[in-house]
Amino acid sequence: MKKLYFLIIIMLITVLVINAQTPQGINYQGMARDNSGNVLANQTVSLRFSVLSGNINGNAVYVETQTTTTDGFGLFLLMIGQGTAISGTFTSISWGSNTYFLKAEMDATGGTAFQFLGTSQFAAVPYALYSEKSGTTITESQSLSINGNNLSISGGNTVALPTGNLANGTVVGQIAYWNGTAWSPISAGTQGQNLTLCDGIPTWGPCLATLSTTLTSYTSTQAVAGGIITGDGNSTVTQRGVCYSISPNPTTANNISSNGSGIGTFTSNLTGLTANTTYYIRSYAITSAGTSYGNQMSFTTSVSTAFVLSGGTITTVGSDKVHTFTSSGTLTVTGSGTVRILVVGGGSSGARGTTDGYGGGGGGGGEVKDITVYVSPGTYSVSIGSGGAQVTSTSLGNPGGSSSITGIISANGAPATNNGNGVRYGTSSGNGIYSQYSGGNGCSLPSSSANGSIGIASNITGVSVIYGSGGGAGGGSISGGQGLGAGGAGEGGHVLYQGSNPPYWICEGAANKGGGGGGASNSPPYYGYGLAGGSGVVIIRYTEIY
């Protein structure tokens, strides 16, 4: 910036020298800026000028220093030859005998620590000074001519002038610039506003920021992008980021990230993208001049390898996710993969004995299935079987409901009559048959109650739990023998003397484990209820993949 600027100043010098009318010196006009390009307004600066002979590294035939103060725009005007001479005599320079170069140095603080600005050749012999030195008056006459849009100087070159008509303005202060093919108007600025050249176009106020877009990586659902802001157009960048869309040329009206302010490099993480989809991205920067955008880039997200389930109550066991359904709902599967599923049907309720002194049989445990299966993406209905309702009169037990995941697996609820389930009474107190659905057999006075069958153990939740145990049979005696259903089974019902209070009975089948309900005794004057079976459950365990 600095070197280019002083080259322009040197060209101005050669024009001024040609029209100089006295031998005292050469007019020199410049603008002082610091290393960042900021104007040094109303500041005292020192300059050192050297006239070099022959080439840019030639001997200095004249050296002087000058001190001046810049104006509000950093401008200053000096006359070389009128400063404090360090060496040589300005009036002794033989301008016509050699080529000469001007070396310029400056101390922006007004001291003597001069910094080199540049060296430029005098473009033409300073005629007035040459005439003064030689005593000979040089007269040169040239004429200009125009033919169509061609302007020529005698003995010189021809230039083509722009064509087209410059229309009248519409408001005071309106200006026009040549855009390469025609004159283009620029609206009038406001008081004190600066005119800036932005990409070859005169613009009131600062320019838009300049920036580019970067793309580092991307997966099926996210991408790492960003941008590099190389210039702020003399106005602070207040917000920057990346805008993205599935349509070309996204703007800040689409999806955006916000990644700080200022110039430089920034990174943006774009999340929540859709797999196997093409996205277009552009970096953006906002300044007082408006919003500017970097180059557009695009990418197509990869096909998703994620495997994620949703629905039920979710817990974590090690690196696995466990989804437990204790009531009917919906299971949503994203991606494909292998899962382990436990499904337990509802237990049936216990029976009540038909004859005084006889206990009812215990309810059966629900069917238990524990499998590993490959599932595909989709939405699946989950049904949880209810336990059989309690029996309040002399009756068989009520069946349990089935549990299932539609299209994948189903487990039956315990029926009302099967191997001791809901049998209203028996002839012995033996245990129920060891199998699914088996509850304790009913028993007769004065025998004790009978246990229900043990269910099936599963560690799908991280601990071993027994599901689908049968309920114990009700005791036959008036004191109420207690049937003990192992694992998740319900206990046999029994009655207690408590004055004139009604009888008490225990126990229902274990909820969400498919336990069978306890049987009820039928010992007058206290009669128990055949208790409800436990409801079923559905549990899914798998390893989640993002």
VOFI-387276 format. One line per field, with one value per residue (C-alpha): residue number from 1; x, y, z; residue in three letters. Coordinates in nm, 2 decimals, m for minus. Layout:
N
i <- c(NUM  ...);
x <- c(X  ...);
y <- c(Y  ...);
z <- c(Z  ...);
aa <- c(ALA  ...);
END
This chain:
546
i <- c(1  2  3  4  5  6  7  8  9  10  11  12  13  14  15  16  17  18  19  20  21  22  23  24  25  26  27  28  29  30  31  32  33  34  35  36  37  38  39  40  41  42  43  44  45  46  47  48  49  50  51  52  53  54  55  56  57  58  59  60  61  62  63  64  65  66  67  68  69  70  71  72  73  74  75  76  77  78  79  80  81  82  83  84  85  86  87  88  89  90  91  92  93  94  95  96  97  98  99  100  101  102  103  104  105  106  107  108  109  110  111  112  113  114  115  116  117  118  119  120  121  122  123  124  125  126  127  128  129  130  131  132  133  134  135  136  137  138  139  140  141  142  143  144  145  146  147  148  149  150  151  152  153  154  155  156  157  158  159  160  161  162  163  164  165  166  167  168  169  170  171  172  173  174  175  176  177  178  179  180  181  182  183  184  185  186  187  188  189  190  191  192  193  194  195  196  197  198  199  200  201  202  203  204  205  206  207  208  209  210  211  212  213  214  215  216  217  218  219  220  221  222  223  224  225  226  227  228  229  230  231  232  233  234  235  236  237  238  239  240  241  242  243  244  245  246  247  248  249  250  251  252  253  254  255  256  257  258  259  260  261  262  263  264  265  266  267  268  269  270  271  272  273  274  275  276  277  278  279  280  281  282  283  284  285  286  287  288  289  290  291  292  293  294  295  296  297  298  299  300  301  302  303  304  305  306  307  308  309  310  311  312  313  314  315  316  317  318  319  320  321  322  323  324  325  326  327  328  329  330  331  332  333  334  335  336  337  338  339  340  341  342  343  344  345  346  347  348  349  350  351  352  353  354  355  356  357  358  359  360  361  362  363  364  365  366  367  368  369  370  371  372  373  374  375  376  377  378  379  380  381  382  383  384  385  386  387  388  389  390  391  392  393  394  395  396  397  398  399  400  401  402  403  404  405  406  407  408  409  410  411  412  413  414  415  416  417  418  419  420  421  422  423  424  425  426  427  428  429  430  431  432  433  434  435  436  437  438  439  440  441  442  443  444  445  446  447  448  449  450  451  452  453  454  455  456  457  458  459  460  461  462  463  464  465  466  467  468  469  470  471  472  473  474  475  476  477  478  479  480  481  482  483  484  485  486  487  488  489  490  491  492  493  494  495  496  497  498  499  500  501  502  503  504  505  506  507  508  509  510  511  512  513  514  515  516  517  518  519  520  521  522  523  524  525  526  527  528  529  530  531  532  533  534  535  536  537  538  539  540  541  542  543  544  545  546);
x <- c(0.00  0.27  0.49  0.21  0.09  0.42  0.46  0.13  0.27  0.59  0.38  0.21  0.55  0.66  0.35  0.40  0.77  0.69  0.48  0.72  0.80  1.08  1.40  1.34  1.21  0.97  0.62  0.56  0.22  0.16  m0.06  0.07  m0.05  0.07  0.17  m0.19  m0.29  m0.47  m0.45  m0.22  m0.45  m0.33  0.01  0.36  0.58  0.95  1.07  1.41  1.45  1.75  1.81  2.01  2.21  2.20  1.99  1.80  2.12  2.31  2.50  2.30  2.38  2.14  1.99  1.75  1.50  1.17  0.91  0.54  0.19  m0.08  m0.43  m0.75  m0.71  m0.34  m0.24  0.07  0.24  0.61  0.86  1.17  1.47  1.33  1.42  1.72  2.01  2.21  2.45  2.48  2.32  1.98  2.05  2.37  2.20  2.26  1.91  1.99  2.31  2.18  1.87  1.77  1.57  1.39  1.43  1.17  1.19  0.95  0.94  0.57  0.65  0.83  1.17  1.48  1.41  1.33  1.17  1.22  0.91  1.03  1.25  1.11  1.26  1.17  0.95  1.08  1.35  1.23  1.23  1.20  1.50  1.70  1.63  1.74  2.06  2.15  2.03  1.84  1.47  1.30  0.99  0.78  0.45  0.22  m0.14  m0.43  m0.68  m0.99  m1.14  m1.46  m1.38  m1.00  m0.79  m0.44  m0.14  0.10  0.41  0.26  0.00  m0.37  m0.62  m0.99  m1.24  m1.54  m1.85  m2.21  m2.39  m2.37  m2.72  m2.82  m2.84  m3.17  m3.06  m2.79  m2.48  m2.54  m2.23  m2.15  m1.87  m1.78  m1.85  m1.67  m1.96  m2.17  m2.20  m2.36  m2.51  m2.42  m2.67  m2.58  m2.40  m2.47  m2.28  m1.93  m1.97  m1.67  m1.66  m1.48  m1.38  m1.52  m1.43  m1.39  m1.72  m1.73  m1.94  m2.06  m1.93  m1.74  m1.71  m1.86  m1.64  m1.44  m1.44  m1.43  m1.60  m1.43  m1.56  m1.36  m1.57  m1.92  m2.11  m2.47  m2.60  m2.34  m2.07  m1.77  m1.75  m1.64  m1.49  m1.19  m1.26  m0.97  m1.10  m1.38  m1.41  m1.32  m1.62  m1.63  m1.77  m2.04  m2.15  m2.01  m2.10  m2.23  m2.57  m2.69  m2.98  m3.09  m3.13  m2.84  m2.72  m2.83  m2.87  m2.91  m3.28  m3.21  m3.04  m2.74  m2.47  m2.33  m1.96  m1.84  m1.72  m1.42  m1.19  m0.99  m1.07  m1.37  m1.52  m1.88  m2.04  m2.36  m2.58  m2.92  m2.86  m3.06  m2.87  m2.81  m2.90  m2.72  m2.66  m2.53  m2.33  m2.18  m2.00  m2.14  m2.02  m2.23  m2.10  m2.26  m2.23  m2.45  m2.42  m2.16  m2.12  m1.83  m1.81  m2.07  m1.98  m2.19  m2.17  m2.40  m2.44  m2.36  m2.62  m2.70  m2.56  m2.73  m2.94  m3.16  m3.48  m3.74  m4.04  m4.10  m3.89  m3.52  m3.24  m2.87  m2.69  m2.32  m2.30  m2.66  m2.99  m3.29  m3.65  m3.92  m4.29  m4.52  m4.82  m4.91  m4.73  m4.52  m4.17  m3.98  m3.68  m3.43  m3.19  m3.15  m2.99  m3.01  m3.20  m3.29  m3.65  m3.83  m4.21  m4.43  m4.80  m5.04  m5.10  m5.45  m5.63  m5.67  m5.99  m6.22  m6.32  m6.68  m6.72  m6.67  m6.33  m6.17  m5.91  m5.91  m5.63  m5.36  m5.36  m5.11  m4.81  m4.81  m4.60  m4.24  m4.03  m3.67  m3.53  m3.27  m3.39  m3.29  m3.53  m3.58  m3.67  m4.03  m4.29  m4.42  m4.72  m4.65  m4.93  m4.91  m5.13  m5.33  m5.36  m5.67  m5.93  m5.99  m6.27  m6.53  m6.75  m6.72  m6.56  m6.27  m5.99  m5.99  m5.74  m5.45  m5.40  m5.13  m4.83  m4.67  m4.47  m4.67  m4.50  m4.21  m4.32  m4.61  m4.65  m4.98  m5.16  m5.23  m5.56  m5.82  m5.80  m5.47  m5.27  m5.42  m5.48  m5.80  m5.90  m6.15  m6.03  m5.82  m5.78  m5.42  m5.19  m4.92  m4.74  m4.86  m4.70  m4.37  m4.43  m4.56  m4.92  m4.90  m5.04  m5.08  m5.36  m5.65  m5.65  m5.90  m5.94  m5.73  m5.44  m5.21  m5.19  m4.97  m4.70  m4.73  m4.47  m4.14  m4.12  m3.84  m3.54  m3.40  m3.12  m3.22  m3.23  m2.89  m3.01  m3.17  m3.55  m3.81  m4.11  m4.43  m4.45  m4.78  m4.98  m5.01  m5.33  m5.56  m5.54  m5.83  m5.85  m6.04  m5.71  m5.61  m5.30  m5.08  m4.98  m4.63  m4.57  m4.20  m4.03  m4.28  m4.58  m4.87  m4.93  m5.23  m5.52  m5.60  m5.83  m5.76  m5.98  m6.01  m6.32  m6.62  m6.40  m6.43  m6.16  m5.82  m5.65  m5.32  m5.17  m5.20  m4.96  m4.65  m4.73  m4.53  m4.38  m4.68  m4.73  m5.04  m5.29  m5.33  m5.62  m5.88  m6.00  m6.37  m6.39  m6.71  m6.79  m6.49  m6.45  m6.14  m6.12  m5.94  m5.67  m5.58  m5.30  m5.00  m4.98  m4.72  m4.42  m4.21  m3.84  m3.59  m3.22  m2.97  m2.65  m2.72  m2.53  m2.53);
y <- c(0.00  0.25  0.19  0.21  0.53  0.72  0.61  0.80  1.10  1.09  1.11  1.42  1.57  1.54  1.73  2.00  2.04  2.10  2.40  2.54  2.90  2.96  2.78  2.76  2.41  2.13  2.10  1.78  1.67  1.35  1.18  1.04  0.70  0.46  0.10  m0.01  0.24  0.48  0.84  1.06  1.36  1.69  1.54  1.68  1.46  1.49  1.40  1.36  1.39  1.28  1.36  1.06  1.07  0.80  0.53  0.44  0.35  0.65  0.91  1.17  1.51  1.68  1.59  1.80  1.75  1.92  1.92  1.99  1.93  1.73  1.85  1.67  1.43  1.35  1.56  1.79  2.01  2.09  2.24  2.03  2.27  2.49  2.26  2.23  2.12  1.83  1.79  1.94  2.25  2.23  2.51  2.34  2.03  1.99  1.87  1.83  1.62  1.31  1.12  1.18  1.00  1.12  0.91  0.99  0.90  0.99  0.99  0.99  1.13  1.44  1.31  1.19  0.81  0.82  0.52  0.45  0.52  0.47  0.59  0.71  0.86  1.21  1.13  1.44  1.70  1.99  2.23  2.55  2.45  2.33  2.66  2.85  2.65  2.67  3.02  2.89  2.92  2.60  2.64  2.34  2.36  2.07  2.06  1.84  1.71  1.49  1.26  1.09  0.95  0.95  1.22  1.28  1.49  1.61  1.39  1.17  0.91  0.87  0.76  0.64  0.84  0.68  0.69  0.75  1.04  1.15  1.21  1.50  1.42  1.41  1.54  1.78  1.60  1.30  1.18  0.93  0.68  0.48  0.11  0.00  0.03  0.32  0.60  0.48  0.72  0.72  0.87  1.18  1.11  1.27  1.54  1.42  1.08  0.93  0.79  0.45  0.25  m0.10  m0.36  m0.09  0.08  0.42  0.36  0.59  0.47  0.14  m0.16  m0.50  m0.75  m0.99  m1.36  m1.72  m2.04  m2.36  m2.72  m2.96  m3.27  m3.41  m3.73  m3.85  m3.59  m3.32  m3.11  m2.90  m2.58  m2.22  m1.92  m1.69  m1.31  m1.13  m0.77  m0.58  m0.30  m0.04  m0.14  m0.39  m0.74  m0.77  m1.12  m1.41  m1.77  m2.02  m2.02  m2.35  m2.49  m2.78  m2.50  m2.32  m1.97  m1.98  m1.66  m1.55  m1.61  m1.98  m2.20  m2.02  m2.07  m1.77  m1.79  m1.46  m1.14  m0.97  m1.08  m1.40  m1.77  m1.93  m2.29  m2.38  m2.72  m2.78  m3.05  m3.21  m3.27  m3.53  m3.83  m3.88  m3.51  m3.24  m2.92  m2.58  m2.36  m2.01  m1.82  m1.47  m1.16  m0.86  m0.51  m0.16  m0.18  m0.49  m0.86  m1.02  m1.39  m1.61  m1.86  m2.13  m2.50  m2.81  m3.16  m3.47  m3.63  m4.00  m4.27  m4.31  m4.60  m4.49  m4.73  m4.56  m4.66  m4.45  m4.53  m4.66  m4.58  m4.57  m4.67  m4.75  m5.08  m5.05  m4.94  m5.06  m4.89  m5.06  m4.96  m5.08  m5.07  m5.12  m4.99  m5.00  m4.75  m4.71  m4.82  m4.62  m4.78  m4.56  m4.77  m5.15  m5.37  m5.65  m5.63  m5.85  m5.86  m5.99  m6.02  m6.14  m6.20  m6.11  m6.36  m6.50  m6.43  m6.69  m6.89  m6.91  m7.24  m7.37  m7.56  m7.44  m7.52  m7.54  m7.30  m7.19  m7.26  m6.99  m6.80  m6.90  m6.69  m6.53  m6.67  m6.56  m6.51  m6.39  m6.36  m6.19  m6.06  m5.83  m5.53  m5.29  m4.92  m4.84  m4.77  m5.07  m5.09  m5.23  m5.40  m5.49  m5.77  m5.69  m5.93  m6.13  m5.94  m6.06  m6.30  m6.18  m6.48  m6.86  m6.88  m6.98  m6.72  m6.47  m6.50  m6.26  m6.06  m6.11  m5.88  m5.81  m5.60  m5.60  m5.80  m5.91  m6.12  m6.21  m6.38  m6.52  m6.43  m6.71  m6.89  m6.94  m7.32  m7.50  m7.73  m7.59  m7.23  m7.12  m7.47  m7.40  m7.68  m7.99  m8.30  m8.23  m7.95  m8.05  m7.78  m7.68  m7.83  m7.68  m7.50  m7.17  m7.09  m7.32  m7.19  m7.38  m7.64  m7.57  m7.76  m7.90  m7.86  m7.88  m7.90  m7.60  m7.40  m7.49  m7.29  m7.18  m7.28  m7.09  m6.87  m6.79  m6.58  m6.31  m6.06  m5.83  m5.53  m5.60  m5.80  m6.14  m6.12  m6.40  m6.35  m6.54  m6.73  m6.90  m6.79  m6.99  m7.17  m7.04  m7.21  m7.44  m7.37  m7.09  m6.95  m6.92  m7.10  m6.88  m6.99  m6.88  m6.82  m6.82  m6.54  m6.30  m6.51  m6.39  m6.54  m6.74  m6.55  m6.60  m6.46  m6.31  m6.27  m5.90  m5.87  m5.77  m5.64  m5.80  m6.05  m5.96  m6.15  m6.14  m6.12  m6.03  m6.14  m5.93  m5.64  m5.61  m5.96  m6.16  m6.33  m6.53  m6.42  m6.60  m6.83  m6.75  m6.97  m7.04  m7.07  m6.94  m6.69  m6.53  m6.56  m6.43  m6.30  m6.48  m6.21  m6.04  m6.16  m5.94  m5.74  m5.82  m5.63  m5.57  m5.49  m5.42  m5.40  m5.30  m5.11  m4.76  m4.64  m4.27);
z <- c(0.00  0.10  m0.20  m0.45  m0.29  m0.32  m0.68  m0.75  m0.57  m0.78  m1.10  m0.96  m0.89  m1.26  m1.37  m1.12  m1.22  m1.58  m1.49  m1.23  m1.30  m1.05  m0.97  m0.60  m0.59  m0.68  m0.54  m0.35  m0.22  m0.02  0.24  0.56  0.69  0.96  0.90  0.92  0.65  0.89  0.80  1.02  1.05  1.20  1.30  1.27  1.04  0.92  0.57  0.42  0.04  m0.16  m0.53  m0.67  m1.00  m1.27  m1.10  m0.79  m0.61  m0.75  m0.55  m0.37  m0.53  m0.29  0.05  0.26  0.55  0.62  0.89  0.83  0.98  0.80  0.76  0.87  0.58  0.64  0.34  0.32  0.06  0.05  m0.20  m0.25  m0.25  0.03  0.32  0.54  0.32  0.46  0.16  m0.19  m0.34  m0.50  m0.75  m0.87  m1.00  m1.37  m1.47  m1.84  m1.81  m1.65  m1.52  m1.17  m0.90  m0.59  m0.27  0.00  0.38  0.66  1.04  1.13  1.48  1.36  1.46  1.27  1.27  0.90  0.73  0.36  0.15  m0.20  m0.49  m0.82  m1.13  m1.24  m1.54  m1.73  m1.71  m1.49  m1.77  m1.58  m1.36  m1.67  m1.84  m1.53  m1.52  m1.89  m1.95  m2.25  m2.28  m2.40  m2.60  m2.70  m2.89  m2.94  m3.06  m2.97  m3.22  m3.20  m3.46  m3.35  m3.01  m3.07  m2.90  m3.05  m2.96  m3.23  m3.24  m2.97  m2.89  m2.95  m2.69  m2.74  m2.54  m2.38  m2.60  m2.50  m2.36  m2.00  m1.90  m1.67  m1.31  m1.12  m0.78  m0.66  m0.57  m0.80  m0.97  m1.25  m1.32  m1.63  m1.58  m1.89  m2.13  m2.01  m1.76  m1.44  m1.18  m0.81  m0.57  m0.38  m0.05  0.29  0.47  0.57  0.40  0.23  m0.13  m0.14  m0.44  m0.38  m0.64  m0.90  m0.81  m0.63  m0.31  m0.04  0.30  0.37  0.15  0.22  0.39  0.17  0.26  0.14  0.25  0.39  0.42  0.64  0.68  0.68  0.78  0.75  1.00  1.05  0.88  0.98  0.77  0.82  0.65  0.62  0.64  0.47  0.49  0.67  0.42  0.70  0.90  1.20  1.13  1.40  1.31  1.10  1.03  0.77  0.61  0.45  0.26  0.03  m0.24  m0.41  m0.29  0.07  0.26  0.63  0.57  0.56  0.83  0.98  1.24  1.44  1.51  1.67  1.51  1.35  1.07  1.04  1.03  1.20  1.22  1.23  1.33  1.13  1.30  1.25  0.88  0.69  0.55  0.18  0.11  m0.09  0.10  m0.02  0.21  0.21  0.48  0.56  0.74  0.86  0.88  0.87  0.49  0.48  0.45  0.22  0.13  0.05  m0.24  m0.25  m0.17  m0.17  m0.03  0.00  0.34  0.36  0.39  0.76  0.96  1.28  1.48  1.74  1.91  2.09  2.31  2.66  2.97  2.87  3.10  3.04  3.12  3.04  2.68  2.60  2.60  2.77  2.67  2.91  2.82  3.12  2.93  2.56  2.33  2.02  1.94  1.67  1.50  1.30  1.10  1.12  1.38  1.63  1.95  2.24  2.34  2.65  2.62  2.91  2.89  3.18  3.46  3.53  3.86  4.13  4.18  4.48  4.62  4.56  4.89  5.24  5.37  5.03  4.88  4.52  4.29  4.22  3.89  3.62  3.51  3.17  2.89  2.88  2.56  2.55  2.20  1.99  1.65  1.37  1.32  1.04  1.04  1.12  1.38  1.58  1.81  2.16  2.35  2.72  2.84  3.16  3.45  3.50  3.71  4.07  4.15  4.40  4.40  4.37  4.03  3.81  3.77  3.48  3.20  3.14  2.82  2.56  2.52  2.18  1.94  1.62  1.34  1.56  1.87  2.09  2.43  2.55  2.87  3.12  3.05  3.32  3.33  3.28  3.51  3.82  3.70  3.85  3.96  4.23  4.46  4.47  4.68  4.79  4.86  4.61  4.41  4.07  3.76  3.68  3.35  3.22  3.33  3.63  3.96  4.28  4.31  4.53  4.86  5.12  5.49  5.69  5.44  5.39  5.07  4.77  4.60  4.24  3.99  3.96  3.65  3.40  3.50  3.27  3.31  3.03  3.26  3.40  3.70  3.72  3.76  3.75  3.52  3.47  3.81  3.90  4.20  4.52  4.61  4.88  5.22  5.31  5.69  5.86  5.98  5.61  5.50  5.28  4.94  4.85  4.48  4.41  4.22  4.07  4.17  4.37  4.71  4.80  4.97  5.33  5.60  5.94  6.24  6.33  6.53  6.32  6.04  5.70  5.60  5.44  5.16  4.99  4.73  4.36  4.09  4.05  3.82  3.50  3.56  3.45  3.79  3.86  4.13  4.46  4.51  4.77  5.06  5.11  5.49  5.64  5.76  5.59  5.22  5.03  4.67  4.39  4.34  4.02  3.80  3.73  3.40  3.14  3.01  2.70  2.74  2.45  2.49  2.22  2.14  2.01  1.70  1.60);
aa <- c(MET  LYS  LYS  LEU  TYR  PHE  LEU  ILE  ILE  ILE  MET  LEU  ILE  THR  VAL  LEU  VAL  ILE  ASN  ALA  GLN  THR  PRO  GLN  GLY  ILE  ASN  TYR  GLN  GLY  MET  ALA  ARG  ASP  ASN  SER  GLY  ASN  VAL  LEU  ALA  ASN  GLN  THR  VAL  SER  LEU  ARG  PHE  SER  VAL  LEU  SER  GLY  ASN  ILE  ASN  GLY  ASN  ALA  VAL  TYR  VAL  GLU  THR  GLN  THR  THR  THR  THR  ASP  GLY  PHE  GLY  LEU  PHE  LEU  LEU  MET  ILE  GLY  GLN  GLY  THR  ALA  ILE  SER  GLY  THR  PHE  THR  SER  ILE  SER  TRP  GLY  SER  ASN  THR  TYR  PHE  LEU  LYS  ALA  GLU  MET  ASP  ALA  THR  GLY  GLY  THR  ALA  PHE  GLN  PHE  LEU  GLY  THR  SER  GLN  PHE  ALA  ALA  VAL  PRO  TYR  ALA  LEU  TYR  SER  GLU  LYS  SER  GLY  THR  THR  ILE  THR  GLU  SER  GLN  SER  LEU  SER  ILE  ASN  GLY  ASN  ASN  LEU  SER  ILE  SER  GLY  GLY  ASN  THR  VAL  ALA  LEU  PRO  THR  GLY  ASN  LEU  ALA  ASN  GLY  THR  VAL  VAL  GLY  GLN  ILE  ALA  TYR  TRP  ASN  GLY  THR  ALA  TRP  SER  PRO  ILE  SER  ALA  GLY  THR  GLN  GLY  GLN  ASN  LEU  THR  LEU  CYS  ASP  GLY  ILE  PRO  THR  TRP  GLY  PRO  CYS  LEU  ALA  THR  LEU  SER  THR  THR  LEU  THR  SER  TYR  THR  SER  THR  GLN  ALA  VAL  ALA  GLY  GLY  ILE  ILE  THR  GLY  ASP  GLY  ASN  SER  THR  VAL  THR  GLN  ARG  GLY  VAL  CYS  TYR  SER  ILE  SER  PRO  ASN  PRO  THR  THR  ALA  ASN  ASN  ILE  SER  SER  ASN  GLY  SER  GLY  ILE  GLY  THR  PHE  THR  SER  ASN  LEU  THR  GLY  LEU  THR  ALA  ASN  THR  THR  TYR  TYR  ILE  ARG  SER  TYR  ALA  ILE  THR  SER  ALA  GLY  THR  SER  TYR  GLY  ASN  GLN  MET  SER  PHE  THR  THR  SER  VAL  SER  THR  ALA  PHE  VAL  LEU  SER  GLY  GLY  THR  ILE  THR  THR  VAL  GLY  SER  ASP  LYS  VAL  HIS  THR  PHE  THR  SER  SER  GLY  THR  LEU  THR  VAL  THR  GLY  SER  GLY  THR  VAL  ARG  ILE  LEU  VAL  VAL  GLY  GLY  GLY  SER  SER  GLY  ALA  ARG  GLY  THR  THR  ASP  GLY  TYR  GLY  GLY  GLY  GLY  GLY  GLY  GLY  GLY  GLU  VAL  LYS  ASP  ILE  THR  VAL  TYR  VAL  SER  PRO  GLY  THR  TYR  SER  VAL  SER  ILE  GLY  SER  GLY  GLY  ALA  GLN  VAL  THR  SER  THR  SER  LEU  GLY  ASN  PRO  GLY  GLY  SER  SER  SER  ILE  THR  GLY  ILE  ILE  SER  ALA  ASN  GLY  ALA  PRO  ALA  THR  ASN  ASN  GLY  ASN  GLY  VAL  ARG  TYR  GLY  THR  SER  SER  GLY  ASN  GLY  ILE  TYR  SER  GLN  TYR  SER  GLY  GLY  ASN  GLY  CYS  SER  LEU  PRO  SER  SER  SER  ALA  ASN  GLY  SER  ILE  GLY  ILE  ALA  SER  ASN  ILE  THR  GLY  VAL  SER  VAL  ILE  TYR  GLY  SER  GLY  GLY  GLY  ALA  GLY  GLY  GLY  SER  ILE  SER  GLY  GLY  GLN  GLY  LEU  GLY  ALA  GLY  GLY  ALA  GLY  GLU  GLY  GLY  HIS  VAL  LEU  TYR  GLN  GLY  SER  ASN  PRO  PRO  TYR  TRP  ILE  CYS  GLU  GLY  ALA  ALA  ASN  LYS  GLY  GLY  GLY  GLY  GLY  GLY  ALA  SER  ASN  SER  PRO  PRO  TYR  TYR  GLY  TYR  GLY  LEU  ALA  GLY  GLY  SER  GLY  VAL  VAL  ILE  ILE  ARG  TYR  THR  GLU  ILE  TYR);
END
